[in-house]
Amino acid sequence: MDILTQIFNLQTLYATIRMATPLVIAAIGGIFCERSGIINIALEGMMLMGAFIAVLISYFTGSPWLGLIGATVFGGVFAVIHAFVSIKYHADQVVSGVALNMLAAGGTVFLLNVFFNTSGTSPAVNSLPYWGPFKPTVYFGLLFVLVAHYVIFHTTFGLRVRSIGEHPHAADSVGINVELTRYICVIISGMLAGFAGAHLSLGVLNIFREGMTAGRGFIALAAMIFGKWTPFGALGAGLLFGFFQAVQIRLQGFAIPSEFVQMIPYIFTVVALAGVIGRATPPAAIGKPFKKNNRS
């Protein structure tokens, strides 16, 4: 079988959709967060914690559905840390995100040892069932795109989110609670990132592996930027990035250096961002702490 036949087939299409799902879901969370003016590079750590919590709860309850719910809730709780230090104390949002990523990377290794007395990989748990060719998280991912688009562009809440991401002091002057709205958006981003992590550990696999997100949180951020902070744009970008991840998997049986094959998704991410970054305009107030009495 030649390379083109191996790549362009139904299995690659299915793999593309599976690989794109966590990227799209996490990117949607990033859109809510950054549309409100808060940078969230902690999506990687939130996904990793979500993946672990999903397996942990599924292991002790036997229910992957409870694992999925628990991962989503815990992702929101974990995001509160980022929201608190960024909004309440006006900390550097990038530093906060890096710290949370480090906390998740080390914390999951520690918790693996505490709960499972092992390192590297957890015991196998019950995974989510198939609904047709895909796990339910794939269908939820598409639903999240539709809901997010409607909420952001067709509701009062979405208008408030977009306004505080552009001109928070103007929004504050007409009675919009800037800080509360930002808290809500950061928590939404954490919940969706936790859900995306659960897709990896209970949808794609049925175990947790140390560092299993493997940079997908950062690729989700790239998808968000490539999609110009819109849900449908993130969907398209996620599918594109997911395709190159699927290609990476499909090419592993050919006489191509494995190191090069593993680099494919990341090389494409860098190239894609290099081509779009100058033309993508982020929200005007992104990364800028809101101080109610400071209108400069």
HELIX and SHEET records of a PDB file:
HELIX    1   1 ILE A    3  ILE A    7  1                                   5    
HELIX    2   2 LEU A   10  ARG A   35  1                                  26    
HELIX    3   3 LEU A   43  THR A   61  1                                  19    
HELIX    4   4 PRO A   64  ALA A   83  1                                  20    
HELIX    5   5 PHE A   84  LYS A   88  3                                   5    
HELIX    6   6 GLN A   93  PHE A  116  1                                  24    
HELIX    7   7 PRO A  136  HIS A  154  1                                  19    
HELIX    8   8 THR A  156  GLU A  166  1                                  11    
HELIX    9   9 PRO A  168  SER A  173  1                                   6    
HELIX   10  10 VAL A  178  ALA A  198  1                                  21    
HELIX   11  11 HIS A  199  VAL A  204  3                                   6    
HELIX   12  12 ARG A  216  PHE A  226  1                                  11    
HELIX   13  13 PRO A  231  ARG A  250  1                                  20    
HELIX   14  14 LEU A  251  GLY A  253  5                                   3    
HELIX   15  15 SER A  258  VAL A  276  1                                  19    
END                                                                             
